[in-house]
Amino acid sequence: MLERRSQPLLSRREYFKRLIRSAVVGLSLIFISLLIGMMGYHLLERLSWIDAFVNASMLLGGMGPVDPLHTFAGKLFAGIYALYCGFSVLVVAGVIFVPVIHRALHRFHLEDKRS
């Protein structure tokens, strides 16, 4: 997917296509994670869809749940989902920023070769 050290730098057009693809993949992962959280809160804690959305998005954003949890299954889900959210934020950041970091490093190595 990424060009090798011996290959020339991608054109701006191709680079922006790659950047958009990475952003779409990252946003898709966030959307899927949000749906998983909403389903868990709705089914296990019997929260309304909007309350499930708020709780899932707060955990995904690193803030923590809003509503108190009452069931054992809901508490277990919230704990596992919180751990998953912490990991998924790192993965999404990596997916989105890989093209930017790769281009900077690739440009640096191209300039290094020319000297």
C-alpha positions, -999 to 999 in steps of 0.1 A, spaced: 0 0 0 28 24 8 57 32 -16 91 18 -9 122 38 -1 135 34 -37 103 47 -52 96 84 -59 73 105 -37 36 101 -45 19 130 -64 -2 153 -43 -33 139 -59 -24 103 -50 -13 114 -15 -47 131 -8 -65 100 -21 -45 79 4 -53 104 32 -90 103 24 -90 65 24 -73 64 58 -98 89 72 -127 69 59 -113 37 74 -107 55 107 -141 70 108 -157 37 99 -139 21 129 -152 48 152 -188 44 138 -187 6 143 -173 10 178 -200 35 186 -227 11 173 -212 -18 195 -214 4 225 -249 16 218 -261 -19 214 -245 -31 246 -259 -2 267 -294 -5 251 -296 -43 254 -279 -49 287 -288 -18 307 -321 -10 290 -311 25 282 -329 45 255 -311 48 222 -301 84 229 -288 76 264 -269 46 250 -254 69 224 -243 94 250 -227 67 272 -210 50 243 -197 82 228 -184 94 262 -165 62 268 -152 63 232 -141 99 237 -123 90 270 -147 107 294 -165 78 311 -201 68 313 -229 92 322 -257 70 336 -251 47 366 -250 10 358 -274 -14 375 -268 -49 362 -238 -71 365 -239 -77 327 -240 -40 321 -211 -33 344 -190 -61 328 -198 -48 293 -189 -12 303 -156 -23 317 -147 -44 286 -160 -17 263 -139 10 281 -107 -11 276 -117 -16 240 -123 21 235 -89 30 249 -72 6 224 -94 16 195 -85 53 199 -49 44 194 -56 22 164 -78 49 147 -51 76 153 -25 53 138 -47 45 107 -54 82 101 -19 95 106 1 68 89 0 85 55 12 118 70 41 103 89 50 80 60 52 109 36 73 130 59 97 101 65 98 92 28 106 128 18 133 129 45 149 98 30 146 111 -5 164 143 5 191 122 23 198 102 -9 203 134 -30 231 147 -8 
